[in-house]
Amino acid sequence: MPSRTPRTLLTALAALALLTAGPAFAAPAPDTRAAAAAWDTDRAAAAHAVNPAAVTASGSENADTSAGRAFDGNGSTRWSSDFSDTAWIRVDLGSTIRVDRVVLDWEAAYGKRYVLEASKNGTDWTPFFTETAGTGGSVTAHTYPQEVTARYVRLRGVERATPWGYSLWSMRVYGGEPAPASTTRTNLALNHPAYANYYQHAGNSPAFVTDGGRPADLKADISRWSSDWNANRWVSVDLGATATIDTVDLYWEAAYAVDYELQVSDDNRTWRTVYRPSAAEVASRRADVKSPAEAAGLHDAIRLPQPVTGRYVRMLGKERRSFHNPAPATAQFGYSLYEFEVWGTGGSAAAAYPALPAEQPGTYRTTFFDDFTTSGLDRSKWRVVRTGTEMGSVNGEAQAYVDSPDTIRTENGALVLSAKYCKGCTQAGGGTYDFTSGRVDTHTRFDFTYGKVSARMKLPVGDGFWPAFWLLGSDVDDPSVGWPSSGETDIMENIGYADWTSTALHGPGYSADGNIGARQTYPGGGRADEWHTYAVEWTPTTMRFFVDDRLVQETTRNKLESTRGQWVFGHNQYVILNLALGGAYPAGWNKVTTPYWGLPQSSVDRIAGGGVRAEVDWVRVEQKG
């Protein structure tokens, strides 16, 4: 199904512009270049006309691969640059618009490193997307939550992936002119900044609720905001200045709100409720339960009893729709909204997304350190986590975490987390366990935002042994947040293999098997059961992971939000050390199903014999300030 109705497509043939994605309750499918157009002609905004002379480049391989070929709407023609790393191509959009995304369809000669830049005058350029490890194919760079208003857009090469030039089948720019201040009644929200507390992934950000695109049947999977799966979610629009509002139109996809509040605000902090569906309307919407394939959306045309004033307008969800999953069972997904129209007078086109956080000034200083030289665990620094008390059973793991010197102790200046086996001996959280192990964290003792976090560790080697050193968002236990919206930073995970560990980030749109991660192999024959230092440098703009001071993964906020989903690492996290046994991650690699998931008999025998343990020499957190 088509992903979204194009609002402004800068190409001669807008019919080539499509993305594909799953429904509100599924992961997005890959983008595609050659799909046929399927937008609603009643709601499709006119494409900006691009004069071939308005597309320029640093050079071209030959006359048949000139710059204009990337904008001619022909999927079989292309621009190919001269053979230079610093080659570029730029387009004059003809007017200044708010850009919401750029789609690049690479030929085999793609860019390994490149930058997308915006300019209002064609001279002063601001980068809005930076690629450092390109792999070609079709790349969609979303701009949310950046402010990108431009008349000119440029792709500037930094490093080619091949000896040839940069080669693009097409380069497509989407956006539209923000609604200006108006003395006559109009949709003041069109192309204005929109916000949400959470969204499903980059292709369903709140930016799409003001882009003017929606399907006539309110069913097709096109341009929309989709929240994560939680009732307490909101989406709001900034009108730019105080407005007098008489009507709000909400065009819902099938995953609509059964109950919600419309609110207005003057300062984006204090909200006044101006509308809520009646009890009868809520009951009717609640009773409309269908399968996802059969369900369609709703148009809520809300004429307010009397005009209200405010700069910001918000939909605050209270109850989500239910779907047969299949009948008679039901399930609830997120809220999904095609379009949020606010009708009235006033407003201003000057509304803009705020600047994103920059790097912190200052030098690093140690704010947390433990070298485990005390006679026992220092509980002023560490909380012992127990299955059935501080946490439940997770990931299909075989162990129960317990508070015992058998599983958590200090020994020879190190923290030791040990695994123990005793058939049916442990009752925890309503379950019976054959294994026990240790888990400690700094939650409520030391929760922090940003810093260098490191530990020196020695790990057990054997199928299904799963030690980890990681960070978890401090709001994970808040039922209105939960995982993965809390964020998770895996500094080191090992699942029993001697030669490699892994790093990963988890958040909305990039969690579980879809995380943003990497595997690291020890150089020079190193092994996991030797001492190594694992670390992350967490800043407002970047996550950098290290093994023995060697950079093994670098993920920027810019690339994460442009291509995957919401950056949820701007708030407190806490440190966790644990030794799990079996479960989803090991089983995904070793394919073991018996006698325990991910844990073969040979590993069970080793645990029973004693000596399966993870050791931690020290843990350090350094912060600026």
Beta strands, then each sheet from edge to edge (+ up, - down):
strand 1: 55-57
strand 2: 79-80
strand 3: 88-106
strand 4: 111-119
strand 5: 126-131
strand 6: 138-142
strand 7: 149-160
strand 8: 167-176
strand 9: 182-187
strand 10: 194-196
strand 11: 225-226
strand 12: 234-252
strand 13: 257-265
strand 14: 272-275
strand 15: 299-320
strand 16: 322-324
strand 17: 330-332
strand 18: 336-346
strand 19: 364-370
strand 20: 383-384
strand 21: 399-401
strand 22: 408-411
strand 23: 414-418
strand 24: 420-428
strand 25: 431-437
strand 26: 439-441
strand 27: 451-458
strand 28: 465-473
strand 29: 488-493
strand 30: 500-506
strand 31: 516-521
strand 32: 532-538
strand 33: 542-547
strand 34: 550-556
strand 35: 573-581
strand 36: 613-624
sheet 1: 1+ 3- 6+
sheet 2: 1+ 3- 7+ 4- 5+
sheet 3: 1+ 3- 8+ 2-
sheet 4: 9+ 18- 11+
sheet 5: 9+ 18- 12+ 10-
sheet 6: 9+ 18- 12+ 15- 13+ 14-
sheet 7: 16+ 17-
sheet 8: 19+ 36- 23+ 22-
sheet 9: 19+ 36- 27+ 32- 33+ 34-
sheet 10: 20+ 26- 35+ 28- 29+ 30- 31+
sheet 11: 21+ 25+ 24-
end
